[in-house]
Amino acid sequence: MICNVLYKNLKPVPQIEQQLEKKINKVEDLLPNFDDDSVKLDVTFEKHARREEYYTTLTLTLPRKKLRAKELGFDAFNSMNSAFNELLREVKKFKDMLKREHTYKTRRAEKKPRKQTTE
């Protein structure tokens, strides 16, 4: 996976870098079937100029889809964690769509026989 990290109005902090590596590994674990060159993750950390607000923007580019997550927090760690949670949710949803599991659920519901009441 190709990963680009950009900081705006914020200096890189080693603790954020360590946490970021852990989160990137989680995303990589969910995408073992894609080539490393075809998957690109752009991470942007931004601090608001006047307020104590931090924005984390994640853009995951896959061969057929582009997934984005943007979160706001009063701490860089909180915004990063919630943005990665949102991105992981979107990746799982995309993988389910690729497997077409959403159609299996409706097919299973159609095949179930209805209960007949005997009086």
N, C-alpha and C positions, 0 to 999 in steps of 0.2 A: 504494500500500500504506500502510495506517495502521500506524504503529509506536509502541509505548509502551515506554519504558525505565524500570526501577525499580531503585534501589540500596538494599540493606539492609546496615547496618553497614559501609558502604563509601562513600567519597566519589568522585564522578566524576573520572576521569583523562582528559586530552586524548588520550593515546595509545590508550586503550581506545575512546574515541569514534571516532577515525579508523579503527581496525581494524573496529569495529562497522559503520561506513558501508560499507566494502568488502564485508563479509559480507552485509549487507542487499541490496546491489546484485546479488550472486550469486544470492540467492533470488529477487529480482525478475526476473532474466533467465530463470529457469526457469519463471516464471508469466506469460507475456505474454498469454495468452488470457483471464485473469480480469480483471474490473473492479478498478480501484484501490480503490474503496470497499468491495468485498466481501471483500478480503483484509486480515487484521489479524495483526500480529506483536507478541507481548508478550515482552519480554526482561527477565529478572530476574537481577541480579548480587547475590550474597549472600556475605558473609564470615562464617565461623563465629565465634562470640563468643569462644571460648577457644583454638582451635587455628588454625594457619595453613592453613586449607582454604577454598577458594572454590567456590561452586556457581553454575552458570549454567543457568537454566531458560528454554527457548524454547517458546512456544505459537503455532503458526500456525493461524489459523482460516480455512478455505476454505469456499465455499458448501455443500459436501456432506460435509466432513470436518474434523476437528480433529487436527492433528499436534503431538506433544510430544517434546521432547528435554531431558534433564536430565543434566548431567555434573559431576563433581567433579574438582578439580585443586588443586595446591599453588601455582598462580599463576593470576591472573585471565585471562591470555591463553590459557594452555593449556586451561582449562576452557571458555572461549568457543570456541576453535577446534574442540575435540572435539565440543561441543554443536552447532555449525553443521554440522560434517561429518555428524553423525547426522541432523540435520534435512534436509540436502540429499539424503541417501540415502533418507529417507522420502518426500520430495517426488518424486524420480525414480520410486520404486516406485508412488506414487499415480498419477502420470501414465501409467505403463505399464498400470496397472489401468484407467484411463479409456480408453486406446486398445485395451485388451483384447489386449495383446501376449502375455500369458501363455497365451492360447488358441491364438495362432498357432504358438507353439513346439510345442505338443502336436500340432497338426494337421500341421505339417511332419514331425514324427517319424512320424506314422501313414501319411503318403503315400509315404515312402521305401520303395522295394522292398527286400526282403530279399535278401541275397547267396545265390546258389545255388552250392553246391559241386559241381564236376564231378569225378568220379573215373574 
